[in-house]
């Protein structure tokens, strides 16, 4: 009996697919803007904005925190979907970011008997996301509206941080600059979109949509890939412990630091074409 039920279920699924209203592939391009509140990159450094402290008292003298999102910018889209009826279907999209928006920050204040100032530029490095989703569509021969809701699976979510700063006191003036790559833990996010699809030919449609993504990722590892001190490349002389740092979401040992999350949430618009079979 159990085998018969499983067989009937599988057969029903195959029949549903074989009688699907439409199978299609799609390509497009989009642009996203950050929607998350300002977050700290490390210590008290804002990801996007500035925080400065009085050089004597240490009290905050100025701050300007802006929305941050390390995955905002342009994105290319490729996907495929299947409509099981005129109204319901599923879709799998892949997006990869390029020309990422760079979050700029300034953090300055007293340091020992002197003063320091550091600037950071932070952005995701070609983030690659998978987006499986349920699609609901209105019927229409020429024009139809649709809504999509599903998950975001970050297959690649590395963050690049470019930094430069100055430490100074009465006797010393130390200038530094460099780059670091942050790897992240896998996190599950959510996304949704509402759009319009217009029939351009028998097999091709033009589509446009507004989208929203909710995702944050925890930092797992940091590697310094470039470091210059007063114009001298000191990376070859740095120890492995200085170049590498590990972060954990729960205490493991004294060699790991507490992890923190970075915002990948954004909102934007996408447009492209789809081809049905």
N, C-alpha and C positions, 0 to 999 in steps of 0.2 A: 504493500500500500504506500509506504514511504517513498519507494523508488518511483512509483507511478506518479505521485504528486510532484516529485522533483522533475520527472520527465515532462509532465504537463506544463510545469512552470517554465522550464527551459524552452519548450516548444512555443509557449505563448510569447516569451521574450523574442525568439527568433522571428515569429510571425509579425510581432509589433515592429521590429526593425525592418523587416522586408516590406512592410506596408507603410513605412514612414513617409510622411508628406514631403520631406525635403532633407537632403544631405548637402552640406555646404562647407566651403572653406572661406576664410576671410583674411585680409591683410589691412593694415592701417597704420596711422601715426597719431600721436597725441602729445599733449602738454599738460603737466601737473604743477600745482602750486602747493606749498605747505599749509597744513591746517592745524597742526599740533601747537600747543603752547610751548613757550621757550623751555628748553631743558638744559641741564648741565652736561657738559662733555666729560669732564673729569674735575675732581676737586670742586671749585666754585666757578669754573670757566663756563660761561653760557655758550651754547652751540651757535646762536645767532643773536648778536647784540653786544652790549658792553657793560662792564662793571668796573668801577675804579674806586680806590680807597685812599684816604688821606695818608700821606707819607709819614706823618708824625703820630697821629692818634690811631690810625687804622680804621677809622669810621668811614662808612660809605659816603662818597661825595657825589657820585653820579652813576646812574644805571639806566639802560634802555634795552629792554628785553623784547625780542621780536619772535614771531612764529617761526618754528623750525621744522624741517623735514629733509632728511639727508637723501631721500630718493626722488625729490622733486626735480622736474626738468622735462626734457623730451623723452619719448619712448616709442619704440617700434613694436607692432602687434602682429601676431600671426596666430590663427586658430582654426578650429573646425567645430561643426555642430551638427546636430540631427534633430529635426522636429518630428515628434511622435504623432502629432496631430496639428491642426491649424493653430492651436493655442499653446501647446506645451512642448518643450524640448530641453536638451542639455547642450552645453557648450564647454570647450576646453581651449583656453587662450594662453599663449606665452607672450610675455612682454620683456623687453630688454631696454634699459635706460641708456641714454647718451646725452651729451651736452647738459650734464647735471647742474642744477642750481647749486651754487657754492654758498654755504652758510659762513658768514664772516663774524668773528668775535674779537673783542679786546678785553683783556683782563689785566689790571694794573694795581699795584699797591706796595706797601712796605715789605721789605725782605731783610731779615736780620738787622744790620745797621745801615741798610741802603734801601734801594727802591728797585722794583722790577716792572716790566711791561711786556706782555706777550700777546701776539695776534695769532689766531687760528683760522684756517679755512678747512671746512669739513664737508664731505659729500660722499655719496655711495659711488663705488667704482663699477660701472656697467652692471647694475642690479638685474638679476634674471628671476622672474616670477612666473609661477604657474597659477592659473585661475580656473578651476572647475566650477561650473555654475548651472543653476536652473534658469531656463528662459521662459518667460510668459509673453505671448505675442497676440496682438489684435489682428483679426483677419482683414485682408484687403488685397485687391489685385494689383493696385499701383502703389499705394502707400500704406504702411502699417507701423504701429507703435509697438515698442517692446520694453520689457524690464528684465534685468538680470541680477541675480543674487547668488553668492557663493563664497568660496574660501580663497585665500591667498597663501600660496606655498612658496616661500623664498628659497629657491635653489642655490642662489649665489647672492649674498648680502654683505660684501666686504665694504669697509668704510676707509676712505683715504683722509688723512689729516696732514695738512701742511702748516708748519708753525715757524715763527721767528720771534725773537725776544731779546731783551737787554736786562742784565743785572748790573747794578752800579752802586758803588758807595764812594767814600772819600778816596780810597786807594785803588779801586778796581773798576774796570769797565769791561764787562763780559758780554759779547754779542754772539748769538747762536741762531741757527736755522736748520730745518730738516723736514723729513717726511716720515710718516708712520702708517702702517696698514693694520686695521682692526678686523679680525675675524669674529663671527657671531655664532651663537647657538641658534638652532632651528626653532622658529616660532610660527604659530598658526595665526593668520589674520583673516579679515573678512572684507568683501568688496561688494559693491552694487552699482548698477548703472540704469539709466533710462534713456531711450533713444528712439530714432525714427529710421525707417528703411524705405527707400524709394526705388522702384523697379526701373532700371535703365535699359534693359534688353531682356530677352527670354531667359537668359542664364545669369545675368549680372544685376546686382543691386548696389546702390550707394547708401551708406549708413553713416550716421553721426550720433554721438551720445555724450551725455554728461556722466561722470563716474566719481565714485568716492571709495577710498581704500583706508582701512583701519588696521594698522600693523605697527608693532614695536618689537625690537630684537634686543637680546642681552649680549653684551660684549663677552667674548670668550678668550681672545688672545690679541696681544699687540706686538708688532714687530717694527722696530725703527729701521727704516731702509736707507736713510740718508741723515747725516748730522755733520754740521760745520760749526766750529767754535772759532770766533774771530777770523773767519775766512779760511780756516784750515780743516781739511777733511779728517775727522777723528773717528769715523765709523770703524775702520780696520783695527783701531786700538781698543775699541769698546769690548767688554766681556759679553758672553752670551746672556748673562743675567741682566746686564744693562740694556741690551738690545731687545730682549724678549720679556714679556710679562704675561702671566696667566690670571684669569678672572673666573670666579666661581659663584654660583647662585646660592650655595650653602658652604659653610666652613669645611675645608678639607685639610689644609695644613698651612703653616706659616708662609709657604712659598706662593700661595695664591692670594689675590686681592678680591674684594667684594665687587661682584659684577654690577653693572648699571645698564639701563635700557636706553636705546636711541630711537627716535621717532621716524618711522617710514610712512606714516599716514600722509595722504594727500588727496586733493580733489582736482579734477580737470576735465578736459574735453578730448574726445577721440573721434576720428573720422577715417573712412576707408571704403573698400569695395568688398563684396562677397560674390562667390560663384557657386551656383547650385548644380546638382547632378540629378 
